[in-house]
């Protein structure tokens, strides 16, 4: 049986490896358009921040290991261009321009996502970069090495932008961040967003939300200008981190149903609308465990997990994924920012009678040295008492705390039940009442 | 209505404050035998470690605040000696030797726990100390300040001993730890215990488990000797941290039923076997959410929570606590050690068909600088697939991770369900597969 996979990153290679482990006799072919497979994309900002590190150290497992040790037919430099569901083939072009066509019995589309580039003048100029795949990471690192980059402008204020902001500052590069939308971090309460904003400002980052961007222009021979409605920002380089788009065009062209965010619509088994084609990773949608609606939230863990589930299903070991909570964390300078579940707007949109609370607590016990503020926002449903989502910001202990709330969302816990959880306490790590419990107790008063 | 509370620490003062908030017209009387109320007992090792800190900074809220701002009749220096359930009175002695007697309508016994002192010769010698209440903390700090303490011996290897071990070393004091029981940390897998042991040894701590202790003798005029079966340890002071006992004698003498660990047996509403007497905090037992059996695991969060629940029940707002997971964390030097739920022996004793796994993962993503080992032990039930308990050791990210597993225990999640949790990932905080998920995936193979 031929199991063909388009895309050799998290979902694709997870599926390929597991399929081979499940069934060594399976023919597993991976078609990857770049020369890179199985690397830690999320690690790129940290790698870029350190000139002494080799970009290649982000490669988790080299192509040769997959080929020789695992017997996967891993083909890099092959861009899949067309899926023919009727004849069950994938065709496309190799790096040298020649064509290829492979027959499949089961196909996995794991084409990932790409950085969104606004359709505005000047975004094609040299020095305007995006960061999604390893090649783009190498390009940014090379640009910084070979150019005198004193100032970068980041378009967008999402987590990649905020991580890259820290990376630039570590390299001594000045940073301005700009975006069209008015609100800095719209998916969390203003108080939490303000704490992150303060951290950025303390690190001399210029923040310009609510500035409509017109174009990127040349400034002299070497520099660039990001031209906004009422603002011009000079830069030695521009990073466009304005969001991502699913690479679902090949699926759409093959007649597959698209779902949330124009990602490939899949069921719990990761099957698309074609009975022999799966989709997984950043190009596929998922069910949200809170709203039970389809969402597109491309994240690494889901990609890996979905890759495994596809492999199991292809090999006859039925696997179904219940859904995602949209749990995510990022660090910017010394601030940890975490989220899981719905924000207030999403909760209202999903039909919940949403209530929310925001509390400020401390990262360590009363009088314990080194303590810092932790802000917790919790969202609950007045009708059912259910916990719907959480946001958290602080200098320590935020990244892992959010997981307790994520687990609670998976099991549809009420705020009252969560408030009764027996959480860990020791003075270096928490007040007796963990900030999450303080928030839950507070939210209860509104439910 | 008279609501009388014996004991003015976590459970007692939580109950007193909340009762007054619930019902300002209630007469709330607290009888506290020491002069201290509402302090962070768990913070004492960290305070002792820092000669510049005042012991009093551990007091969360002073007695005067409770008295004047909250209107609580807070009586310190009153040792309750007898409860008469028939006539509904509490009697005892004041610090000046005079007697007192108070009538109650509802009584809360919140007498806490005390350090266990082995009934062996020499434990009464000057320089042999325990650490449970603030007065004992002051005594230790004064002893270190006024004596030339170069070497301490700690009897016991529980979390207070291990926290104090770090405190002594920070003060430049050499430490030996000794106990009769053979196994260093019997409630976790050997690999995890070994990691903690390595951390202690790297900090020049002498560890002597499995040494039966005979006596404490004088060595010359100033020093002490801890005399064991085949070992003599010299010391300038000895800390006895060999476990704690519930202060349940007054309850037993009043005819109340004792439960697990000889603590006062209480139901979900914290009511004892007498319909007008509650017990809460370290002197009361609780239901374990995993085994559903009564246990005695004295911890600060439960004490606070139980105090609140008693106040609500006394004030006619029905409150029931489902139970505890025994979630706890401590730090010793740079090692975080966390637990929740049952260990393998407890699981077998509780009738589960226990299986376990131990995995080693990393605290940060592939190739991310500053990463360190995280060891996770998970215990599951082969019959039901349920998660039963977890143990974790590592230099970062352990203290808060354990809470995700604690929540899972509260809702009786299966290992399979937990393995599907959407946990947070970013390179500074975790591999893509959080160590907890790696452990769950591994344990699943045995279930």
Interface residues (C-beta under 8 A of the other chain):
Chain A: X10 X40 X42 X43 X46 X47 X50 X53 X57 X58 X60 X159 X289 X299 X300 X301 X302 X304 X305 X321 X322 X323 X324 X325 X326 X327 X328 X329 X330 X331 X336 X338 X340 X365 X366 X367 X368 X369 X397 X399 X400 X401 X402 X403 X404 X406 X407 X408 X410 X411 X413 X417 X418 X420 X421 X422 X423 X424 X425 X426 X427 X428 X429 X430 X432 X433 X434 X436 X437
Chain B: X10 X40 X42 X43 X46 X47 X50 X53 X57 X58 X60 X289 X299 X300 X301 X302 X304 X305 X321 X322 X323 X324 X325 X326 X327 X328 X329 X330 X331 X336 X338 X340 X365 X366 X367 X368 X369 X397 X399 X400 X401 X402 X403 X404 X406 X407 X408 X410 X411 X413 X417 X418 X420 X421 X422 X423 X424 X425 X426 X427 X428 X429 X430 X432 X433 X434 X436 X437
